[in-house]
Every structure is written in structure tokens, then in C-alpha cells.
Amino acid sequence: MKASVPRLKNNPNARTAAVHALYQVIVKGRSLSSVLPEMVETLKPSERPLMQELTYGVLRFAPRLEVLVCLLLERPLKAKDRALHCLLMLGLYQLAYMRVPAHAIVSETVAVAAQLDKAWAKGVVNGVLRSFQRDMETLNYRADQDEVADSAHPAWLLAAIKSSWPDDREQIILANNARAPMSLRVNIVSTTREDYLEQLAGADIAASPIIHTVSGLQLEAPADVSALPGFDNGQASVQDGAAQQAALLMGLEPGQRILDACAAPGGKTAHILETMTSMGDVSPDVSALDVSGRRLERVRQNLSRLQLRANLITGDATEPDAWWDGETYDRILLDAPCSATGVVRRHPDIKVLRKAEDIALLAAQQTRMLNALWPLLTPGGLLLYATCSILPDENAEVVKAFMATCVDAQEEELNMRFGRQCQPGWQILTGEQGMDGFYYAKLRKH
């Protein structure tokens, strides 16, 4: 029997909305980024932080929570009761990871069962949570014997990390399970990093420069963007330090014609424009391409806030004949669709949604994009290949295979001062210098 979709009643609280969000991700396979905004809108502002903490937290530790649920249930739940399964994971997450009185967690979680039209299950929820509370040490020990539960990573991803980065396995797992820091990119067209640091201090927001960036800052604690000085008029943007490397690596100069392929949501496009403008290019020739018109609208909105302009193109990077005007580009940034295994800490739903078989499909798509975009590059020009993946199958292996078949492509050395060199390209692992996991390779056309 198919899982029955829980109904969201009027005026839901944080826990009820969190279960609905988890159901949409875990059972329906939707991304958290698409689910969260619509769930947040159903809540009072005071309920939203808890709802987001619960949703992110459960997904962050979902592989472990799944094992604990199985250990605690006398028999598996029926398929139609998958919402109840999400509720049990929610309750266990609170007991295991949140500093909330246990009696409040149990009573509030039991109450959600009735709000999900599953009043019959209140006893089940109460029993599971009380059992965990009573036997927590033993149950955690049993879970620790399971590699998936111990690492809170799905088996396929755990195996891929161990195979790709055996000496860095523990560091990557710890970084993936941690809360990501909030990082900013200061708009050097309108202010300086030093001046913006002073503005933040004046707003009682502690921050420090991100080394190996020109204008990056890391906040001591996350803050709502509405609290950031000058955010609405474009003085700063939210962007991780690893993503800020893209514009630095492209060898940008005034007068160049530039394509940012797969541009949404537009952070790198904006950084390119800010960099070009700061060099004195009063009208940078930058095109932002994305296959989704809806996602491209986000690029337009972000550029508008920063008072920047680009040529926005809705089109498929693998089919340039449908959108290219025939004039070559001096620089191309291909921030290719990937497994996003370098940003699991920001998108914990990756642990639930991504599958081992996805990697080969993504690598094939990345290869098609490289092959399709390379003819659009001017001789002597540079293409920067980037992913937010830590898996070689999407990174060095893709670039190596492309170079083997493309006689006029030559790797340019990156000489980055952190991360590690690959053959070819450069890899930043999740957590290095506090940054996200990212891969870069720079190819010159001869």
C-alpha cells in the first residue's frame, strides 16, 4: 500500500510542519530547498527557527535515526504510515541532540500524532520515545556498531569517501555532520572588507576575514540577512569561501566576454561582475545561462539587489545551438550539476536523496556540457570547470577523460595555497579552512 500523504491542518506548530517537510523529502523525494519555503510560510515567525532546526537536524542524522527507529520498533511500520516514521525520527532527534527537557519532547511529539490524524499511534510514539529515554546508552552503543549509523552517512557515500579520501575520511564525516558556518562576500564595488567588518561590529555581529579570499567574511554565529548592514542595497552577499575561489581563478580582465554556465542562483555571476567592475570595466560583458527560467529569475533578483546587470539566457548548456549567438567567449565558468557531496553540511537532504547510481549519470552530463561548451571558447581563452563535489568520478576523472579526447585543451596550474592537487585540477575537502568541498580545474584552449 502506498504511503498516505499527511494533511497539514490550519495553524500548525513547528513540530507538525517539520514532520510534513520531512515526509516530502524522505518519502516523496523532494529537495529540502523546495519544501522548506512553503512549510515556513504556514508558521508564525516565532515557530520558524525551531521548525528549521528540527528539519535540518533530522536529515543531518537520518541514517542513524533510521537505525534507531528499527531497533526500537517491535515490527516495521506499514508503508501507509511513513509519516509516523518521520515523527519517530523527529522525536528521537530531539531526545538525542537537543537541550530540551525530555518530558516536554515526549508530550509534544505524542501530540503531533493526533495532528497527523494518527491518534491511534500516540501509544506507539510514547512507547518508542520512553524506551529510548530509558535505554539510551545501550541503544546508542548498538547503533555505534553499525558503520552507517555511527557515521550518519548512507552506505554508498561512506564507501565513496573511504575509497576517494581514505586519510581524510574522519574529517570529512565530521564536517558533513556539523552545522555549516555563515559566510559572506563583501561587494568591493561599494565598500571594503575592512569597512564592512566595522559595520558588522557596530551591529554587534562578530565576524572575521576568510583567508585565501579577497572579500570573504565568516560570521561567528549565523544571522538573518535582514540584520546585516547594507544587505538590501547590495553591500554583501551570502557565499562560502570555496565558491568565492571561482572568480579569483578565472584570470578576469576588463573587456573580456564571459559566460557563466549553469549560473543559478547567481552568486558566482555576481562575483564575476563585482570583480570586473572593480577593475574599471564600466559595462562588463557577462552572460548567465541556466536551463530553468524560474531559477534564472533568482539570478535576476540577486543581481538587481547588487545593482548589477548581466545578459540572462534560458538554455541548456549541452545544446548551445539553441541559444548561442556565434560569438566566442574569452572565459567560461562551468559550475556543473553534481552530487553536491561537498555541501552536505548545508544540504543534509543529500544523505536521503542522492543514490550511488546518480554519480555515473551526473558524470555523463558533465562530460556532455564540457564537449558542448568548449567550441564556444576563444582560442587562448580559459574554461574553469567547477563542482561542489568531493568525488573524483565527477571531478578529476571527468576532466582527464575530456582532455584525452580534446587535443586543444591544456590544463593550467592553479597553485592554490590550500586543499590538494589532483591529476588534473584541485580539490578542497569539506571543512578545510572552514570551507565547503569544491573542485576546480582550469583549461586553456590552444
C-alpha positions as CSV (number, residue, x, y, z in Angstrom):
1,M,0.0,0.0,0.0
2,K,1.2,3.5,-0.9
3,A,2.1,5.9,1.9
4,S,-0.8,8.2,2.7
5,V,0.1,11.9,2.4
6,P,-0.5,13.6,5.8
7,R,-2.7,16.7,5.7
8,L,-1.4,19.9,7.0
9,K,-4.0,21.5,9.3
10,N,-4.6,25.1,9.9
11,N,-2.1,26.9,12.3
12,P,0.4,24.0,12.5
13,N,3.2,24.2,15.1
14,A,6.9,23.8,14.4
15,R,6.9,20.0,15.0
16,T,3.9,19.3,12.8
17,A,5.3,21.4,10.0
18,A,8.7,19.7,10.4
19,V,7.1,16.2,10.0
20,H,5.4,17.4,6.8
21,A,8.7,18.7,5.5
22,L,10.5,15.5,6.3
23,Y,7.7,13.4,4.7
24,Q,8.1,15.4,1.5
25,V,11.8,14.9,1.4
26,I,12.2,11.3,2.8
27,V,9.1,9.8,1.2
28,K,8.3,12.0,-1.8
29,G,11.9,12.7,-2.8
30,R,11.6,16.4,-2.9
31,S,14.6,18.7,-2.1
32,L,14.6,20.5,1.2
33,S,15.2,23.8,-0.6
34,S,11.9,23.4,-2.5
35,V,10.0,22.2,0.5
36,L,11.2,24.5,3.3
37,P,9.9,27.8,2.0
38,E,6.3,26.6,1.6
39,M,6.4,25.0,5.0
40,V,7.8,28.1,6.7
41,E,5.0,30.2,5.2
42,T,2.5,28.2,7.2
43,L,4.0,29.1,10.5
44,K,4.1,32.1,12.8
45,P,7.5,33.7,12.8
46,S,8.2,32.5,16.3
47,E,7.8,28.9,15.2
48,R,10.1,29.0,12.2
49,P,13.5,28.7,13.8
50,L,12.5,25.5,15.7
51,M,10.9,24.0,12.6
52,Q,14.1,24.6,10.6
53,E,16.3,23.2,13.4
54,L,14.2,20.1,13.6
55,T,14.1,19.5,9.8
56,Y,17.8,20.1,9.2
57,G,18.7,18.1,12.3
58,V,16.7,15.0,11.4
59,L,18.0,15.0,7.9
60,R,21.6,15.5,9.1
61,F,21.4,12.4,11.3
62,A,18.8,10.5,9.3
63,P,20.9,7.4,8.6
64,R,21.5,7.0,12.4
65,L,17.9,7.8,13.3
66,E,16.6,5.2,10.8
67,V,18.7,2.5,12.5
68,L,17.4,3.6,16.0
69,V,13.8,3.5,14.9
70,C,14.3,-0.1,13.6
71,L,15.9,-1.1,16.9
72,L,13.0,0.4,18.9
73,L,10.0,-0.9,16.9
74,E,8.8,-4.4,17.6
75,R,7.7,-4.7,13.9
76,P,8.2,-2.3,10.9
77,L,5.5,0.3,10.2
78,K,3.3,-0.2,7.2
79,A,4.0,1.8,4.1
80,K,1.0,4.0,4.6
81,D,2.4,5.1,8.0
82,R,5.6,6.6,6.7
83,A,4.6,10.0,8.2
84,L,4.6,8.3,11.6
85,H,8.1,7.0,10.8
86,C,9.2,10.6,10.2
87,L,7.6,11.6,13.5
88,L,9.5,9.0,15.4
89,M,12.8,10.2,13.8
90,L,11.8,13.7,14.9
91,G,11.3,12.6,18.5
92,L,14.5,10.7,18.7
93,Y,16.5,13.6,17.2
94,Q,15.2,15.9,19.9
95,L,16.0,13.4,22.7
96,A,19.5,12.6,21.4
97,Y,20.6,16.0,20.2
98,M,18.6,18.9,21.6
99,R,18.7,20.5,25.0
100,V,15.0,20.4,25.7
101,P,13.5,18.6,28.8
102,A,12.7,15.0,27.9
103,H,9.2,15.2,29.3
104,A,8.4,18.1,27.0
105,I,9.8,16.4,24.0
106,V,7.8,13.3,24.6
107,S,4.5,15.1,25.3
108,E,4.9,17.5,22.3
109,T,5.8,14.7,19.9
110,V,3.0,12.4,21.0
111,A,0.6,15.3,20.5
112,V,1.7,15.6,16.8
113,A,0.4,12.1,16.1
114,A,-3.2,13.3,16.6
115,Q,-2.5,16.3,14.4
116,L,-1.4,13.9,11.7
117,D,-4.8,12.1,12.0
118,K,-3.0,9.2,13.7
119,A,-4.3,9.4,17.2
120,W,-4.2,5.6,17.4
121,A,-0.4,5.8,17.3
122,K,0.0,8.0,20.3
123,G,0.8,5.0,22.4
124,V,3.4,3.8,19.9
125,V,5.1,7.2,19.8
126,N,5.1,7.4,23.6
127,G,6.4,3.9,24.0
128,V,9.3,4.3,21.5
129,L,10.4,7.6,22.9
130,R,10.2,6.3,26.5
131,S,12.2,3.2,25.6
132,F,14.9,5.3,24.0
133,Q,15.0,7.6,27.0
134,R,15.3,4.6,29.4
135,D,17.8,2.6,27.3
136,M,19.7,5.4,25.5
137,E,23.2,4.2,26.4
138,T,22.6,0.6,25.3
139,L,20.8,1.7,22.1
140,N,23.5,4.2,21.1
141,Y,26.1,1.5,21.7
142,R,24.3,-0.9,19.4
143,A,23.9,1.9,16.8
144,D,27.6,2.6,17.0
145,Q,28.4,-0.9,15.9
146,D,26.7,-0.1,12.6
147,E,29.0,1.9,10.3
148,V,26.1,3.7,8.6
149,A,24.6,4.7,12.0
150,D,27.9,5.5,13.6
151,S,28.8,7.9,10.7
152,A,25.3,9.1,10.0
153,H,26.1,8.6,6.3
154,P,24.4,6.3,3.8
155,A,26.5,3.2,2.9
156,W,27.2,4.3,-0.7
157,L,28.5,7.7,0.3
158,L,30.5,6.3,3.2
159,A,32.2,3.8,0.8
160,A,32.9,6.6,-1.8
161,I,34.5,8.8,0.8
162,K,36.6,5.9,2.1
163,S,37.7,5.0,-1.4
164,S,38.4,8.5,-2.6
165,W,39.9,10.1,0.6
166,P,40.9,7.3,3.0
167,D,43.3,9.5,5.0
168,D,40.6,12.3,5.3
169,R,37.6,10.1,5.9
170,E,37.0,11.1,9.6
171,Q,37.5,14.8,8.9
172,I,35.0,14.8,6.0
173,I,32.4,12.9,8.0
174,L,32.7,15.3,11.0
175,A,32.5,18.3,8.7
176,N,29.4,16.8,6.9
177,N,27.7,16.3,10.2
178,A,28.4,19.8,11.5
179,R,26.4,22.9,11.1
180,A,27.8,25.0,8.3
181,P,29.1,28.5,9.1
182,M,27.6,31.5,7.6
183,S,30.0,33.2,5.2
184,L,29.7,36.5,3.3
185,R,31.2,38.1,0.2
186,V,31.6,41.8,0.6
187,N,30.8,43.8,-2.5
188,I,34.1,45.5,-3.2
189,V,32.4,47.9,-5.7
190,S,30.5,49.6,-2.9
191,T,32.7,49.0,0.2
192,T,35.8,47.3,1.5
193,R,36.1,44.2,3.7
194,E,37.6,46.3,6.5
195,D,34.8,48.9,6.4
196,Y,32.2,46.2,6.3
197,L,33.8,44.5,9.3
198,E,33.4,47.8,11.2
199,Q,29.7,48.0,10.1
200,L,29.1,44.4,11.4
201,A,30.8,45.3,14.7
202,G,28.6,48.3,15.0
203,A,25.6,45.9,14.6
204,D,27.0,43.6,17.3
205,I,27.7,40.9,14.7
206,A,31.1,39.2,15.2
207,A,33.0,38.2,12.0
208,S,36.5,37.5,10.8
209,P,38.1,37.5,7.3
210,I,38.2,34.3,5.4
211,I,41.8,33.7,4.4
212,H,42.5,32.9,0.7
213,T,39.7,35.2,-0.3
214,V,39.7,38.9,-1.3
215,S,36.4,39.9,0.3
216,G,35.2,36.9,2.3
217,L,34.0,37.1,5.9
218,Q,32.8,34.3,8.2
219,L,30.3,35.2,10.9
220,E,30.8,33.9,14.4
221,A,27.2,32.9,14.5
222,P,24.6,32.8,11.7
223,A,22.4,35.9,11.4
224,D,19.3,36.7,9.4
225,V,20.2,38.7,6.3
226,S,17.8,41.4,7.4
227,A,20.2,42.1,10.3
228,L,23.2,42.5,8.0
229,P,24.2,46.2,7.4
230,G,23.5,47.3,3.9
231,F,22.4,43.9,2.7
232,D,19.3,45.2,0.9
233,N,21.4,47.7,-1.1
234,G,24.0,45.1,-2.1
235,Q,26.9,45.6,0.2
236,A,27.2,41.9,0.9
237,S,26.1,38.5,-0.3
238,V,25.9,35.1,1.4
239,Q,28.6,32.9,-0.3
240,D,31.0,30.3,1.0
241,G,34.7,30.9,0.8
242,A,35.3,27.9,-1.5
243,A,32.7,29.2,-4.0
244,Q,34.5,32.6,-3.9
245,Q,37.5,31.0,-5.4
246,A,35.8,30.8,-8.9
247,A,36.1,34.4,-9.8
248,L,39.7,34.5,-8.4
249,L,40.8,31.6,-10.6
250,M,39.3,32.8,-13.9
251,G,42.0,35.3,-14.8
252,L,39.5,38.1,-15.3
253,E,40.5,41.3,-17.1
254,P,38.5,44.3,-18.4
255,G,36.9,43.8,-21.8
256,Q,36.6,40.1,-21.7
257,R,33.4,38.3,-22.9
258,I,32.4,35.9,-20.2
259,L,29.8,33.0,-19.9
260,D,28.7,31.6,-16.6
261,A,27.1,28.3,-17.5
262,C,24.6,26.8,-15.0
263,A,24.6,30.1,-13.3
264,A,21.6,30.0,-10.9
265,P,21.2,31.2,-8.2
266,G,23.8,33.7,-9.4
267,G,26.4,34.1,-6.7
268,K,29.3,33.4,-9.0
269,T,27.9,35.6,-11.7
270,A,27.6,38.5,-9.2
271,H,31.2,37.9,-8.0
272,I,32.4,38.0,-11.6
273,L,30.6,41.3,-12.2
274,E,31.8,42.8,-9.0
275,T,35.4,41.8,-9.9
276,M,35.2,43.2,-13.4
277,T,33.6,46.4,-12.2
278,S,36.2,46.9,-9.6
279,M,38.8,46.6,-12.4
280,G,37.3,49.6,-14.1
281,D,35.1,47.7,-16.7
282,V,32.1,50.0,-16.7
283,S,29.9,47.6,-18.7
284,P,31.1,44.0,-18.2
285,D,30.0,41.6,-21.0
286,V,28.8,38.7,-18.8
287,S,26.1,36.2,-19.8
288,A,24.4,34.0,-17.2
289,L,23.0,30.7,-18.6
290,D,20.6,28.4,-16.9
291,V,18.2,25.7,-18.2
292,S,15.5,26.8,-15.8
293,G,13.7,30.1,-16.4
294,R,12.4,30.0,-12.8
295,R,16.0,29.6,-11.4
296,L,17.2,32.3,-13.8
297,E,14.7,34.7,-12.2
298,R,16.5,34.2,-8.9
299,V,19.7,35.3,-10.7
300,R,18.0,38.4,-11.9
301,Q,16.7,39.2,-8.4
302,N,20.1,38.7,-6.8
303,L,21.8,40.9,-9.4
304,S,19.2,43.6,-9.0
305,R,19.8,43.7,-5.3
306,L,23.5,44.2,-6.0
307,Q,22.7,46.8,-8.7
308,L,24.5,44.6,-11.4
309,R,23.4,43.6,-14.8
310,A,24.1,40.5,-17.0
311,N,22.7,39.0,-20.1
312,L,20.4,36.3,-18.8
313,I,19.9,33.3,-21.1
314,T,17.5,30.5,-20.6
315,G,19.0,27.4,-22.3
316,D,20.6,24.0,-22.0
317,A,24.4,24.0,-21.7
318,T,24.5,20.8,-23.7
319,E,22.6,22.4,-26.7
320,P,24.3,25.8,-27.4
321,D,22.9,25.9,-31.0
322,A,19.5,26.8,-29.4
323,W,20.8,29.9,-27.7
324,W,24.4,30.9,-28.7
325,D,24.9,34.0,-30.9
326,G,28.0,32.6,-32.5
327,E,30.5,35.0,-30.8
328,T,33.1,33.1,-28.7
329,Y,33.8,33.8,-25.1
330,D,37.2,34.7,-23.5
331,R,36.2,33.0,-20.2
332,I,33.7,30.3,-19.5
333,L,32.8,29.1,-16.0
334,L,31.1,25.7,-16.0
335,D,29.8,25.2,-12.5
336,A,28.5,21.8,-13.4
337,P,25.5,20.0,-11.9
338,C,26.9,17.4,-9.5
339,S,26.2,15.2,-6.5
340,A,26.8,18.2,-4.1
341,T,28.7,15.9,-1.8
342,G,30.9,18.9,-0.8
343,V,28.0,20.8,0.6
344,V,26.2,18.0,2.6
345,R,26.5,20.2,5.8
346,R,24.4,22.9,4.1
347,H,22.0,20.4,2.3
348,P,21.7,17.4,4.6
349,D,18.8,16.1,2.4
350,I,21.6,14.9,0.1
351,K,22.1,12.0,2.5
352,V,18.5,10.9,1.8
353,L,18.0,11.8,-1.8
354,R,21.3,11.1,-3.6
355,K,22.0,7.5,-4.7
356,A,25.1,5.7,-5.8
357,E,23.8,5.3,-9.4
358,D,23.4,9.1,-9.7
359,I,27.2,9.6,-9.9
360,A,27.7,8.0,-13.3
361,L,24.7,9.8,-14.7
362,L,26.0,13.1,-13.5
363,A,29.5,12.5,-14.8
364,A,28.0,11.8,-18.2
365,Q,26.1,15.1,-18.1
366,Q,29.2,16.9,-17.0
367,T,31.1,15.4,-20.0
368,R,28.3,16.5,-22.4
369,M,28.5,20.0,-21.1
370,L,32.3,20.2,-21.4
371,N,32.1,18.9,-25.0
372,A,29.3,21.3,-25.9
373,L,30.8,24.5,-24.4
374,W,34.4,24.0,-25.5
375,P,33.7,25.2,-29.1
376,L,32.3,28.4,-27.7
377,L,35.7,29.3,-26.1
378,T,38.0,31.7,-27.9
379,P,41.5,30.3,-28.8
380,G,43.7,31.3,-25.9
381,G,40.7,31.5,-23.6
382,L,40.1,29.8,-20.3
383,L,37.4,27.4,-19.2
384,L,37.1,26.9,-15.4
385,Y,35.4,23.6,-14.5
386,A,33.9,23.6,-11.0
387,T,31.7,21.3,-8.9
388,C,30.7,21.3,-5.2
389,S,31.5,17.6,-5.2
390,I,34.4,15.7,-3.4
391,L,34.1,12.6,-5.7
392,P,36.8,12.1,-8.3
393,D,34.3,10.4,-10.6
394,E,32.7,13.8,-11.2
395,N,35.9,15.9,-11.0
396,A,39.4,14.8,-12.0
397,E,38.2,11.8,-13.9
398,V,35.7,13.8,-16.0
399,V,38.4,16.4,-16.8
400,K,41.0,13.8,-17.5
401,A,38.7,12.0,-20.0
402,F,37.8,15.2,-21.7
403,M,41.4,16.3,-22.1
404,A,42.2,12.8,-23.6
405,T,39.8,13.5,-26.5
406,C,40.3,17.2,-26.9
407,V,43.6,18.0,-28.4
408,D,43.5,21.7,-28.0
409,A,42.7,21.6,-24.2
410,Q,45.6,22.1,-21.8
411,E,45.5,22.2,-18.0
412,E,46.7,25.4,-16.4
413,E,48.3,25.0,-12.9
414,L,46.1,26.5,-10.2
415,N,48.7,26.9,-7.4
416,M,46.1,27.2,-4.7
417,R,47.5,27.6,-1.2
418,F,45.1,25.1,0.5
419,G,43.3,22.0,-0.5
420,R,45.2,19.4,-2.5
421,Q,46.3,19.0,-6.1
422,C,44.7,16.4,-8.2
423,Q,45.6,15.0,-11.6
424,P,44.2,17.2,-13.1
425,G,42.7,20.1,-11.0
426,W,42.5,21.0,-7.4
427,Q,40.2,19.7,-4.6
428,I,39.1,21.4,-1.5
429,L,37.6,18.9,1.0
430,T,34.7,19.8,3.2
431,G,35.8,21.7,6.3
432,E,39.2,22.7,5.0
433,Q,39.8,26.3,6.1
434,G,36.2,26.1,7.3
435,M,35.0,26.0,3.7
436,D,32.7,23.8,1.6
437,G,34.0,21.0,-0.5
438,F,34.8,22.2,-4.1
439,Y,36.8,21.1,-7.1
440,Y,38.3,23.3,-9.7
441,A,40.2,22.7,-13.0
442,K,41.4,25.4,-15.3
443,L,41.7,24.6,-19.1
444,R,43.4,26.8,-21.7
445,K,42.3,26.5,-25.3
446,H,45.3,26.3,-27.7
